[in-house]
Amino acid sequence: MTLVLQIACFAGTGVGQERPSVERWDTFELELKGPTTGNPYIDVEFEAEFSKGSRSVTVPGFYDGDGVFKIRFSPDEVGEWSYLTKSGASDLNGQTGAFDCKEAVGDNHGPVKIVNTHYFEYADGEPVYLVGTTAYQWTSVKQSVQEKTVETLATSPFNKIRMCVFPKSYSYGNDTEPWQYPFESKSDFEKPNVEFFQNLDQRVRELRDLGIQADVILFHPYDRWGYQEMGAENNARYVRYLIARLSAYRNVWWSLANEWDIPRIKDAIDWEGIGTLLQKEDPHQRLRGIHNWYYSESHFYDHSQPWVTHVSAQTFFFFNAIPWRKKYGKPLMFDEMRYEGDVASSWGNMSAEEMTSYFWKAGLSGGYGTHGDTFRNDSDSETEVRWWAKGGTLPGKSPDRIAFFREIMEQAPVTKMSPRLVKLSSKPIPDEIPDRMDRSILNELNNNVFVFSEEGVHYLAYTQDAGQAIELDLPPGKKYRFEVFDTWNMKRVSEKVVDGGEFKFTTEIPYTAIRLVSL
């Protein structure tokens, strides 16, 4: 577990004291006492310039209540860093000091970064394969359920979670009030409730210590408290506040929205303005995305925009993954593929078999999948708890199978691999897919052989039905270890050595994956 260094600083801090140290990519936190009159959230500007040699980074500070102001900085270079604070408030201005940044150790591999255009790895070059889940308002429910969520995540296969800042108002149990409101008054967005945000800090740190990326959703339309209608000035101030509070945690990502294109929020937020603000003002340059409502590409945001770092798509059109990868030239996240569960809505009543199969299709099409679970788990008697909404526990049967999928992917040289789709249906893929399409047609379009390979080195292939032929051209003159996997029962059913050249295998059971590795 990485420790966060906290330093209480007043005038003259650092004189005669041993210089503190922090690990690379960990969080250096500077705490100062400042003004309490008026509204410090709005009235007091506070920042620090962190310098190492000729390099300097300007980091915003924030008000944390009771006259406490903080600045959080995550150093990305080993060595001595110095800082100088700047503010119109005399108590916060001109404070200086220094600290040593030491090499990271243990599980601290730094933030996730993009590599080879479409993939991810840690900043230190350590491989990471992202397997996501969704618990939208888990930090807005009561503490006992939040704690149960962290406990559940600790033993789950998931290393990324989509999560909102604001509470959510929706069906299927999403009609309760939050444990705390984000602002001191439900109608006044100029005074943040620091207790709410301190809890958010804590939960993000807990995710970091579990090795889980926190994909923080800034806005959403499922709102009865007015957070989607705060106005441009309050929106920008809130986003800057979150940058100051959270950006220094290496596991943070920014998602501008859940379903940005729903009419009641589409024109209420300046999405381009918020995205550009994050790009320009986040000193740590965390990953940035924005998520659509309908499944088809006509509802995607323009992911080619320079502030967008990766494609975050609500879709299960895996047959379109290769064109999307080519069009946008960025990693492709299938951030909402429908959910395993039993609610009446079709997006939330997938079988565990379907949910598991979606991960194989997403992964072998060169993207990354995200899970959800809509079954009631009623953790600690909280009203109608469902993982997708409030966290708690995971009643579904897909997580164990997703863990098996992740294990196979982590054994592959993913960042060197490319996808190929072998179309099985005679039905053509339409140039423009409508927002509403018959589910049987979509299932047929998705029922293909998905191949993901580093040619001559490592091959993975998957198809959902028994009796399907998988054909590959393996470079001749080499031998390959050939394995067949039953992905539902999570086991290898056969293994042998085969020669290169023309290769053909017909599946005998549904949900079959094969692997060929050169010897």
C-alpha positions as CSV (number, residue, x, y, z in Angstrom):
1,M,0.0,0.0,0.0
2,T,1.3,3.4,-0.9
3,L,1.3,6.1,1.7
4,V,0.2,9.7,1.0
5,L,2.6,12.2,2.5
6,Q,0.8,15.0,4.3
7,I,2.7,18.1,5.6
8,A,1.1,20.8,7.7
9,C,2.9,24.0,6.6
10,F,3.0,27.5,8.1
11,A,5.4,30.4,7.5
12,G,8.9,29.1,7.7
13,T,8.1,25.5,7.2
14,G,11.1,23.4,6.1
15,V,13.8,25.3,8.1
16,G,15.9,22.9,10.1
17,Q,13.7,19.9,9.2
18,E,14.7,16.8,7.3
19,R,13.4,16.9,3.7
20,P,10.4,14.6,3.2
21,S,10.2,12.0,0.4
22,V,7.5,10.5,-1.7
23,E,7.5,7.7,-4.3
24,R,7.4,8.5,-8.0
25,W,3.7,8.6,-9.1
26,D,2.5,8.8,-5.5
27,T,0.9,11.9,-4.0
28,F,2.7,14.8,-2.2
29,E,0.1,16.7,-0.3
30,L,0.8,20.2,1.1
31,E,-1.6,21.6,3.7
32,L,-1.8,25.2,4.7
33,K,-4.0,27.4,6.9
34,G,-5.7,30.2,5.2
35,P,-8.7,32.6,5.3
36,T,-12.1,31.5,6.5
37,T,-14.2,34.6,5.9
38,G,-16.5,34.9,2.9
39,N,-16.6,31.9,0.6
40,P,-13.0,30.5,0.2
41,Y,-14.2,28.1,-2.5
42,I,-14.8,31.1,-4.8
43,D,-12.9,34.0,-3.3
44,V,-9.4,32.4,-2.8
45,E,-7.1,31.5,-5.7
46,F,-4.3,29.2,-4.6
47,E,-1.7,27.2,-6.6
48,A,1.9,26.1,-6.4
49,E,4.7,25.8,-8.9
50,F,6.7,22.6,-8.5
51,S,10.1,22.6,-10.1
52,K,12.9,20.1,-10.9
53,G,15.8,21.5,-12.7
54,S,14.5,23.6,-15.7
55,R,11.1,21.9,-15.6
56,S,8.1,23.4,-13.7
57,V,4.5,22.3,-13.2
58,T,1.7,24.5,-12.0
59,V,-0.7,22.7,-9.7
60,P,-4.0,24.1,-8.5
61,G,-5.0,24.0,-4.8
62,F,-8.4,23.7,-3.2
63,Y,-10.3,24.5,-0.1
64,D,-11.0,21.6,2.2
65,G,-13.0,23.3,4.9
66,D,-12.2,24.7,8.4
67,G,-9.6,27.1,7.0
68,V,-7.6,24.3,5.4
69,F,-6.2,24.6,1.9
70,K,-4.4,21.8,0.1
71,I,-2.3,21.1,-2.9
72,R,-1.8,17.6,-4.3
73,F,1.0,16.8,-6.7
74,S,2.1,13.5,-8.2
75,P,5.8,13.7,-9.3
76,D,6.7,11.7,-12.4
77,E,10.5,12.1,-12.1
78,V,12.9,10.9,-9.5
79,G,15.0,13.5,-7.8
80,E,14.6,16.7,-5.8
81,W,11.5,18.8,-6.3
82,S,10.9,22.3,-4.9
83,Y,7.7,24.3,-4.6
84,L,6.6,27.8,-4.3
85,T,3.0,28.7,-3.5
86,K,1.1,31.6,-5.1
87,S,-2.1,33.2,-3.8
88,G,-3.7,36.6,-3.3
89,A,-4.2,35.5,0.4
90,S,-1.0,36.3,2.3
91,D,-1.1,33.2,4.5
92,L,-1.0,31.0,1.3
93,N,1.5,33.0,-0.7
94,G,5.2,32.5,-1.0
95,Q,5.5,29.3,1.0
96,T,8.5,27.3,-0.2
97,G,9.9,23.8,0.4
98,A,11.3,20.8,-1.2
99,F,11.0,17.0,-1.2
100,D,12.7,14.0,-2.7
101,C,11.0,11.8,-5.2
102,K,12.2,8.2,-4.9
103,E,11.8,5.2,-7.2
104,A,8.4,3.5,-7.0
105,V,8.3,0.1,-5.4
106,G,5.9,-2.8,-5.1
107,D,2.6,-2.4,-7.0
108,N,3.2,1.2,-7.8
109,H,3.7,1.1,-11.6
110,G,2.4,4.6,-12.2
111,P,-0.7,5.8,-14.1
112,V,-2.0,3.9,-17.1
113,K,-0.9,5.3,-20.4
114,I,-1.6,4.6,-24.1
115,V,0.8,2.5,-26.1
116,N,0.9,1.4,-29.7
117,T,-2.1,3.6,-30.6
118,H,-4.9,1.2,-29.4
119,Y,-3.7,-0.3,-26.1
120,F,-2.6,0.5,-22.5
121,E,0.3,-0.2,-20.2
122,Y,1.5,1.3,-17.0
123,A,3.9,4.3,-17.0
124,D,6.9,2.1,-16.0
125,G,6.2,-0.2,-19.0
126,E,4.5,-2.9,-16.9
127,P,1.7,-4.6,-18.8
128,V,-1.9,-4.1,-17.8
129,Y,-5.0,-5.5,-19.3
130,L,-8.1,-3.5,-18.4
131,V,-11.3,-5.4,-17.4
132,G,-14.0,-2.9,-16.3
133,T,-17.1,-2.8,-14.2
134,T,-19.8,-0.2,-13.4
135,A,-21.2,1.0,-10.1
136,Y,-22.5,4.4,-10.9
137,Q,-23.4,5.9,-7.6
138,W,-21.5,3.7,-5.1
139,T,-19.9,6.7,-3.3
140,S,-23.3,8.3,-2.8
141,V,-24.9,5.5,-0.8
142,K,-24.4,4.8,2.9
143,Q,-21.0,4.0,4.3
144,S,-21.6,0.3,5.1
145,V,-22.5,-0.3,1.4
146,Q,-19.5,1.6,0.2
147,E,-17.3,-0.5,2.5
148,K,-18.9,-3.7,1.2
149,T,-18.2,-2.5,-2.4
150,V,-14.5,-2.0,-1.7
151,E,-14.4,-5.5,0.0
152,T,-16.1,-7.0,-3.1
153,L,-13.8,-5.3,-5.5
154,A,-10.8,-6.6,-3.6
155,T,-11.6,-10.2,-4.7
156,S,-13.1,-9.4,-8.1
157,P,-11.4,-9.6,-11.6
158,F,-12.0,-5.9,-12.2
159,N,-9.2,-3.3,-12.5
160,K,-11.3,-0.4,-13.7
161,I,-14.6,1.0,-12.5
162,R,-17.0,3.6,-14.0
163,M,-18.3,5.8,-11.2
164,C,-20.3,9.0,-10.9
165,V,-19.5,12.0,-8.7
166,F,-23.1,13.1,-8.4
167,P,-25.9,10.8,-7.0
168,K,-28.3,9.2,-9.5
169,S,-32.1,9.3,-9.8
170,Y,-33.5,6.5,-11.8
171,S,-35.6,3.3,-11.6
172,Y,-34.5,0.0,-10.1
173,G,-33.7,1.4,-6.6
174,N,-32.1,4.6,-7.7
175,D,-34.7,6.7,-5.9
176,T,-33.0,7.1,-2.5
177,E,-31.3,10.3,-1.3
178,P,-27.5,10.3,-1.1
179,W,-25.7,9.8,2.2
180,Q,-24.4,13.4,1.8
181,Y,-25.0,16.0,-0.8
182,P,-22.1,17.3,-2.9
183,F,-22.9,20.9,-2.0
184,E,-23.9,22.4,1.3
185,S,-27.3,23.3,-0.1
186,K,-29.2,21.4,-2.7
187,S,-29.9,24.7,-4.6
188,D,-26.5,26.5,-4.0
189,F,-23.6,25.1,-6.1
190,E,-21.1,27.7,-4.7
191,K,-20.3,25.8,-1.5
192,P,-19.1,22.2,-1.8
193,N,-19.8,19.8,1.0
194,V,-16.2,18.9,1.9
195,E,-17.3,15.8,3.8
196,F,-18.8,14.4,0.6
197,F,-15.6,15.1,-1.4
198,Q,-13.3,13.9,1.4
199,N,-15.1,10.6,1.2
200,L,-14.7,10.6,-2.6
201,D,-11.0,11.1,-2.0
202,Q,-10.8,8.2,0.3
203,R,-12.6,5.8,-2.0
204,V,-10.4,6.7,-5.0
205,R,-7.3,6.1,-2.8
206,E,-8.8,2.7,-1.8
207,L,-9.3,1.8,-5.4
208,R,-5.7,2.9,-6.2
209,D,-4.4,0.7,-3.5
210,L,-6.3,-2.2,-5.0
211,G,-4.9,-1.5,-8.4
212,I,-8.2,-0.3,-9.8
213,Q,-8.6,2.6,-12.2
214,A,-11.3,5.1,-11.2
215,D,-13.1,6.3,-14.3
216,V,-14.7,9.4,-12.7
217,I,-17.9,10.5,-14.5
218,L,-18.4,14.3,-14.1
219,F,-22.0,14.7,-15.3
220,H,-25.0,12.6,-16.1
221,P,-28.7,13.2,-16.9
222,Y,-30.3,11.0,-14.2
223,D,-30.7,13.9,-11.8
224,R,-33.4,15.5,-9.7
225,W,-31.1,17.8,-7.7
226,G,-30.1,20.2,-10.5
227,Y,-26.5,19.2,-11.0
228,Q,-26.9,19.0,-14.7
229,E,-28.2,22.6,-14.8
230,M,-25.6,24.4,-12.6
231,G,-24.6,26.7,-15.4
232,A,-21.3,27.2,-17.3
233,E,-19.6,29.1,-14.5
234,N,-20.4,26.6,-11.8
235,N,-19.7,23.7,-14.1
236,A,-16.2,24.9,-14.8
237,R,-15.5,25.7,-11.1
238,Y,-16.7,22.2,-10.1
239,V,-14.4,20.6,-12.7
240,R,-11.4,22.6,-11.6
241,Y,-12.2,21.6,-8.0
242,L,-12.1,17.9,-9.0
243,I,-8.9,18.4,-10.9
244,A,-7.3,19.9,-7.8
245,R,-8.7,17.2,-5.5
246,L,-8.3,14.0,-7.6
247,S,-5.8,14.5,-10.4
248,A,-2.8,13.6,-8.3
249,Y,-4.1,10.1,-7.7
250,R,-2.5,8.0,-10.4
251,N,-5.6,5.8,-11.0
252,V,-7.9,8.6,-11.9
253,W,-9.5,8.9,-15.4
254,W,-12.0,11.6,-16.5
255,S,-15.3,10.7,-18.2
256,L,-17.2,13.9,-19.0
257,A,-20.5,12.1,-19.0
258,N,-22.6,9.1,-18.8
259,E,-24.8,9.4,-21.9
260,W,-23.9,12.9,-23.0
261,D,-26.4,12.9,-25.9
262,I,-29.6,12.4,-23.9
263,P,-31.6,15.5,-24.9
264,R,-32.0,17.0,-21.4
265,I,-28.3,17.2,-20.9
266,K,-26.9,17.4,-24.4
267,D,-27.3,21.2,-24.7
268,A,-27.1,21.9,-21.0
269,I,-23.3,21.3,-20.8
270,D,-20.5,22.8,-22.9
271,W,-18.8,19.5,-23.6
272,E,-16.1,20.9,-25.8
273,G,-15.4,23.6,-23.2
274,I,-15.1,21.1,-20.4
275,G,-13.0,18.7,-22.4
276,T,-10.6,21.5,-23.4
277,L,-10.5,22.7,-19.8
278,L,-9.4,19.3,-18.6
279,Q,-6.8,19.1,-21.4
280,K,-5.3,22.5,-20.7
281,E,-5.6,22.6,-16.9
282,D,-5.0,19.1,-15.5
283,P,-1.4,19.1,-14.5
284,H,-1.2,15.3,-14.5
285,Q,-2.9,14.8,-17.9
286,R,-5.2,12.0,-16.9
287,L,-7.0,10.0,-19.6
288,R,-10.2,11.7,-20.9
289,G,-13.3,10.2,-22.6
290,I,-17.1,10.9,-23.1
291,H,-19.8,8.2,-23.2
292,N,-22.9,8.1,-25.5
293,W,-26.5,7.0,-25.1
294,Y,-27.8,5.0,-28.1
295,Y,-25.6,2.2,-29.4
296,S,-25.0,3.4,-32.9
297,E,-22.1,5.6,-34.0
298,S,-24.4,8.4,-34.9
299,H,-24.6,9.1,-31.2
300,F,-20.9,8.9,-30.5
301,Y,-19.1,12.1,-29.6
302,D,-16.5,13.1,-32.1
303,H,-13.7,11.0,-30.6
304,S,-11.2,12.5,-33.0
305,Q,-11.1,15.7,-30.9
306,P,-7.7,16.3,-29.5
307,W,-8.9,16.4,-25.9
308,V,-10.3,12.9,-26.2
309,T,-7.7,10.3,-25.4
310,H,-9.8,7.1,-25.9
311,V,-13.1,6.0,-27.3
312,S,-15.7,5.4,-24.6
313,A,-18.7,3.8,-26.3
314,Q,-22.0,2.4,-25.1
315,T,-22.3,-0.3,-27.7
316,F,-22.0,-4.0,-28.3
317,F,-21.4,-3.7,-32.1
318,F,-18.2,-5.7,-31.9
319,F,-18.4,-6.3,-35.7
320,N,-17.6,-2.6,-36.1
321,A,-14.6,-2.5,-33.8
322,I,-11.9,-2.7,-36.5
323,P,-13.3,0.3,-38.5
324,W,-13.7,2.3,-35.3
325,R,-10.1,1.6,-34.3
326,K,-9.0,2.7,-37.7
327,K,-11.2,5.8,-37.8
328,Y,-10.2,7.2,-34.4
329,G,-6.7,5.9,-33.9
330,K,-7.3,5.5,-30.2
331,P,-8.0,2.7,-27.6
332,L,-11.6,1.5,-27.9
333,M,-13.5,1.0,-24.6
334,F,-16.8,-0.9,-24.8
335,D,-17.8,1.0,-21.7
336,E,-21.4,-0.3,-21.6
337,M,-22.2,-3.6,-23.4
338,R,-25.5,-4.2,-21.6
339,Y,-25.5,-5.9,-18.2
340,E,-26.0,-9.3,-16.6
341,G,-29.1,-9.3,-14.6
342,D,-32.9,-9.6,-14.3
343,V,-34.5,-6.2,-14.7
344,A,-37.2,-5.6,-17.2
345,S,-35.2,-3.4,-19.5
346,S,-33.3,-5.3,-22.3
347,W,-30.0,-3.5,-21.5
348,G,-30.0,-5.1,-18.0
349,N,-31.2,-8.6,-18.4
350,M,-28.3,-10.5,-20.1
351,S,-27.5,-14.0,-19.1
352,A,-24.1,-14.7,-17.6
353,E,-23.2,-16.7,-20.7
354,E,-23.9,-13.6,-22.9
355,M,-22.0,-11.2,-20.6
356,T,-19.0,-13.5,-20.6
357,S,-19.2,-14.0,-24.4
358,Y,-19.2,-10.2,-24.8
359,F,-15.9,-9.9,-23.1
360,W,-14.3,-12.3,-25.5
361,K,-15.8,-10.6,-28.5
362,A,-14.7,-7.1,-27.2
363,G,-11.2,-8.2,-26.3
364,L,-10.5,-10.2,-29.5
365,S,-11.8,-7.3,-31.6
366,G,-9.1,-5.2,-30.2
367,G,-11.2,-3.3,-27.6
368,Y,-11.7,-3.5,-23.8
369,G,-15.0,-4.6,-22.2
370,T,-17.0,-3.3,-19.2
371,H,-19.2,-5.5,-17.0
372,G,-22.3,-4.7,-15.0
373,D,-24.7,-6.6,-12.7
374,T,-28.3,-5.6,-12.1
375,F,-29.4,-8.3,-9.7
376,R,-30.6,-7.2,-6.3
377,N,-28.0,-7.8,-3.6
378,D,-29.6,-5.6,-0.8
379,S,-26.2,-5.2,1.0
380,D,-26.7,-4.2,4.6
381,S,-30.4,-3.6,4.2
382,E,-29.9,-0.6,1.9
383,T,-33.0,-0.1,-0.2
384,E,-32.8,-2.1,-3.4
385,V,-29.1,-2.3,-3.9
386,R,-27.9,-3.4,-7.4
387,W,-24.2,-3.5,-8.2
388,W,-24.6,-1.5,-11.5
389,A,-26.1,1.4,-9.5
390,K,-25.0,1.2,-5.9
391,G,-22.3,-1.5,-5.6
392,G,-22.5,-3.9,-2.7
393,T,-21.9,-7.5,-3.7
394,L,-21.8,-9.4,-7.1
395,P,-24.6,-12.0,-7.3
396,G,-24.0,-12.7,-11.0
397,K,-22.2,-15.7,-12.4
398,S,-20.0,-13.9,-15.0
399,P,-17.2,-12.4,-12.8
400,D,-15.5,-15.8,-12.3
401,R,-15.6,-16.4,-16.1
402,I,-14.4,-12.8,-16.7
403,A,-11.4,-13.6,-14.4
404,F,-10.6,-16.5,-16.6
405,F,-10.8,-14.3,-19.7
406,R,-8.5,-11.7,-18.1
407,E,-5.9,-14.5,-17.2
408,I,-5.8,-15.6,-20.8
409,M,-5.4,-12.0,-22.1
410,E,-2.7,-11.2,-19.5
411,Q,-0.7,-14.1,-20.9
412,A,-0.9,-12.7,-24.5
413,P,1.3,-9.9,-26.0
414,V,-1.8,-7.8,-26.4
415,T,-0.1,-4.5,-27.3
416,K,1.6,-6.2,-30.3
417,M,-1.6,-7.9,-31.5
418,S,-4.1,-7.0,-34.2
419,P,-7.8,-8.1,-34.6
420,R,-9.3,-9.8,-37.6
421,L,-13.0,-10.6,-38.1
422,V,-14.1,-13.7,-39.9
423,K,-17.7,-13.1,-40.9
424,L,-20.0,-16.1,-40.6
425,S,-23.4,-14.6,-41.6
426,S,-24.4,-13.9,-45.2
427,K,-26.2,-10.8,-43.9
428,P,-24.2,-7.7,-44.8
429,I,-23.1,-5.2,-42.1
430,P,-25.0,-2.0,-43.0
431,D,-23.1,1.2,-43.5
432,E,-25.3,3.0,-41.0
433,I,-26.8,1.0,-38.2
434,P,-30.1,2.5,-36.9
435,D,-30.6,3.3,-33.2
436,R,-33.2,0.6,-32.9
437,M,-32.5,-2.8,-34.6
438,D,-34.1,-6.2,-34.1
439,R,-32.1,-8.0,-31.5
440,S,-31.9,-11.2,-33.5
441,I,-30.3,-9.3,-36.4
442,L,-27.7,-7.8,-34.1
443,N,-26.9,-11.2,-32.6
444,E,-26.4,-12.6,-36.0
445,L,-24.1,-9.7,-37.0
446,N,-22.1,-10.4,-33.8
447,N,-21.9,-14.1,-34.3
448,N,-18.5,-14.3,-36.0
449,V,-15.1,-15.8,-35.5
450,F,-13.0,-13.2,-33.7
451,V,-9.2,-13.5,-34.2
452,F,-6.6,-11.6,-32.3
453,S,-2.9,-12.2,-33.1
454,E,0.7,-11.3,-33.3
455,E,1.4,-13.1,-36.6
456,G,3.7,-16.1,-36.2
457,V,3.9,-15.7,-32.5
458,H,0.5,-15.7,-30.6
459,Y,-3.0,-16.4,-31.8
460,L,-6.3,-16.2,-30.0
461,A,-9.7,-17.0,-31.6
462,Y,-13.2,-17.2,-30.3
463,T,-16.7,-18.1,-31.5
464,Q,-19.8,-18.5,-29.5
465,D,-21.5,-21.5,-31.2
466,A,-20.6,-25.2,-31.6
467,G,-19.9,-26.5,-35.1
468,Q,-18.1,-23.3,-36.2
469,A,-14.9,-23.6,-38.3
470,I,-11.8,-21.6,-37.3
471,E,-9.3,-21.3,-40.1
472,L,-5.8,-19.7,-39.8
473,D,-2.7,-19.5,-42.0
474,L,0.2,-20.1,-39.7
475,P,3.7,-19.4,-41.0
476,P,5.2,-22.7,-42.1
477,G,8.4,-24.2,-40.7
478,K,7.4,-23.6,-37.1
479,K,5.5,-25.6,-34.5
480,Y,2.8,-24.2,-32.2
481,R,1.3,-25.3,-29.0
482,F,-2.5,-25.5,-29.7
483,E,-5.0,-25.3,-26.8
484,V,-8.8,-25.4,-26.7
485,F,-10.6,-23.6,-23.9
486,D,-14.2,-24.1,-22.6
487,T,-14.6,-20.4,-21.6
488,W,-17.9,-21.0,-19.7
489,N,-16.5,-23.9,-17.5
490,M,-13.1,-22.1,-17.3
491,K,-10.9,-25.0,-18.3
492,R,-8.5,-26.1,-21.0
493,V,-10.1,-29.1,-22.7
494,S,-7.2,-30.2,-25.0
495,E,-3.6,-29.4,-25.8
496,K,-1.2,-30.6,-28.5
497,V,1.6,-29.5,-30.8
498,V,0.7,-28.7,-34.4
499,D,2.8,-27.7,-37.5
500,G,2.6,-24.4,-39.2
501,G,0.7,-23.9,-42.5
502,E,-3.0,-24.2,-43.1
503,F,-4.8,-24.7,-39.8
504,K,-8.5,-25.6,-39.4
505,F,-10.5,-26.5,-36.2
506,T,-14.2,-26.9,-35.8
507,T,-15.7,-26.2,-32.3
508,E,-17.5,-29.0,-30.6
509,I,-19.0,-26.9,-27.7
510,P,-20.3,-23.3,-27.5
511,Y,-18.2,-20.5,-26.1
512,T,-15.0,-21.9,-27.4
513,A,-11.6,-20.1,-27.5
514,I,-8.4,-21.4,-29.0
515,R,-4.8,-20.4,-28.5
516,L,-1.8,-21.1,-30.7
517,V,1.7,-20.0,-29.4
518,S,4.9,-20.5,-31.4
519,L,7.5,-22.9,-29.9
